[in-house]
Amino acid sequence: MNWRTLLVPHDYSPCADRALRLAADLARHHGARIVLAHVTQLSPGITADALISDKETGEMIRVDQYASKSAVRELDMRAGSLRQDGVVVEVVTATGDVSERILELAADEKADMIVMGTNGRTGLAHMFIGSIAEKVLRHSPIPVLTVRGGSDTRRTTSEMVLPDLATD
């Protein structure tokens, strides 16, 4: 299979950074573009059209616009070095239920695969907090590659032979 578009949801965690690095390796190998996305889930009782004061300008701005502006700034910082290396990276943002919006973004962007980090919670933490990655994995019509966070002693992407990873 030749991947053309890889959706990489990002929550600014080291785990998501690892997933982005793996996606960049795949993008280079397949000539794919990366759609780097952040989804903001608002706290209960706060609506997207609520107004807050923008830290930079002092003007009143909608919560969803403020979240998008902040997310674009964070994602562009991460995309900068990849773009300098010739990887095509587009940045998108959304507001709403994180797993639902990731699946919608994948469909909107016609992604061939979702590459995302997972903290791999187990036991009570998983039961109470749940896993965004698991929800996406369970409901996605396209392949989902999950990347665990932390110090994993297994091989890294750079140590693997990429042609054996996802080709026909």
C-alpha positions in Angstrom: 0.0 0.0 0.0 1.2 3.5 -0.8 0.2 6.0 1.9 -0.7 9.5 0.4 -2.2 11.3 3.4 -1.3 10.6 7.1 -3.5 12.2 9.8 -1.5 12.8 12.9 -3.6 14.0 15.9 -1.4 15.9 18.4 -2.0 16.8 22.0 1.5 18.4 22.6 2.7 15.4 24.5 6.1 13.6 24.1 4.1 10.6 22.9 2.4 12.6 20.2 5.8 13.9 19.2 7.0 10.3 18.8 4.0 9.5 16.6 4.8 12.6 14.5 8.4 11.5 14.0 7.2 8.0 12.8 4.7 9.6 10.5 7.4 11.8 9.1 9.5 8.7 8.3 6.5 7.1 6.6 5.8 10.3 4.7 9.3 10.6 3.4 9.3 6.9 2.3 5.9 7.1 0.6 5.9 10.7 -0.6 2.9 11.3 1.6 1.6 14.5 3.1 1.0 14.8 6.8 -2.1 16.5 8.2 -1.1 17.5 11.7 -4.2 18.1 13.8 -5.2 19.2 17.3 -8.7 18.9 18.7 -9.8 21.0 21.6 -12.4 19.5 23.9 -14.1 22.3 25.8 -14.9 21.9 29.5 -18.6 21.2 30.4 -20.6 24.4 30.4 -18.3 26.3 28.0 -19.6 26.7 24.5 -17.5 27.4 21.4 -19.1 30.8 21.0 -18.3 31.9 24.5 -16.1 35.0 24.6 -12.7 35.3 26.4 -10.0 38.0 26.3 -7.2 37.3 23.9 -3.9 37.5 25.9 -2.1 39.2 23.0 -4.6 41.8 21.9 -6.9 42.2 24.9 -9.8 41.9 22.5 -12.8 39.6 23.1 -12.6 36.5 21.0 -14.6 33.3 20.7 -13.3 30.4 22.6 -13.1 28.2 19.5 -11.2 30.9 17.6 -8.7 31.3 20.5 -8.2 27.6 20.8 -7.6 27.3 17.1 -5.1 30.2 17.0 -3.2 28.7 19.9 -3.2 25.2 18.4 -2.0 26.5 15.0 0.9 28.2 16.7 1.9 25.0 18.6 1.5 22.7 15.6 3.4 25.1 13.3 6.4 24.9 15.7 6.4 21.1 15.4 5.9 21.2 11.6 8.6 23.7 10.9 11.6 21.3 10.9 9.7 18.7 9.0 8.8 21.2 6.3 12.5 22.3 6.1 13.3 18.6 5.5 10.9 18.6 2.5 7.9 16.9 4.2 4.5 18.4 3.3 2.8 19.2 6.5 -0.6 20.9 6.7 -2.1 22.0 10.1 -5.8 21.7 11.0 -7.7 22.3 14.2 -11.1 21.4 15.5 -13.2 21.7 18.6 -15.5 19.0 20.0 -15.3 15.4 21.1 -11.7 14.4 20.5 -12.2 10.9 19.1 -15.2 11.9 17.0 -13.5 14.9 15.5 -10.3 12.9 14.7 -12.4 10.5 12.7 -14.2 13.4 11.0 -10.9 15.0 10.1 -9.6 11.8 8.7 -12.6 11.6 6.4 -12.5 15.3 5.5 -8.8 15.0 4.6 -9.2 11.7 2.8 -6.5 10.2 5.1 -5.1 6.8 4.2 -4.0 6.2 7.8 -4.1 7.7 11.3 -0.8 7.8 13.2 -1.3 8.7 16.8 0.3 8.4 20.2 -1.1 6.4 23.1 -0.1 6.5 26.7 -1.2 2.9 27.1 -3.2 3.3 30.3 -4.3 0.1 31.9 -6.5 -0.9 34.9 -8.4 1.7 36.7 -6.8 4.6 34.9 -8.0 3.2 31.6 -11.5 2.4 33.0 -12.0 5.9 34.3 -10.1 8.0 31.8 -10.6 5.9 28.7 -8.4 6.0 25.7 -8.9 8.4 22.8 -6.6 6.1 20.7 -8.7 3.1 21.6 -12.0 4.8 20.6 -10.4 6.0 17.3 -9.0 2.5 16.6 -12.4 0.9 17.3 -14.4 3.1 15.0 -11.9 4.0 12.2 -12.6 2.7 8.7 -8.9 3.3 7.9 -5.8 1.8 9.5 -4.6 3.3 12.7 -1.0 3.1 13.8 -0.6 3.7 17.5 2.8 4.8 19.0 3.4 4.2 22.7 5.0 6.9 24.8 7.8 6.7 27.2 11.0 4.8 27.1 10.2 1.9 24.9 13.1 -0.6 24.5 11.8 -1.9 21.2 13.3 -0.8 17.9 12.7 2.7 16.7 11.4 3.6 13.2 14.9 4.6 12.1 16.1 1.1 12.9 13.3 -0.6 11.0 13.2 -1.3 7.3 10.4 0.9 6.1 9.7 -0.9 2.8 8.7 -3.9 4.9 6.4 -1.8 7.1 3.6 -1.1 4.7 4.1 -2.0 1.1 2.4 -4.5 -1.2 
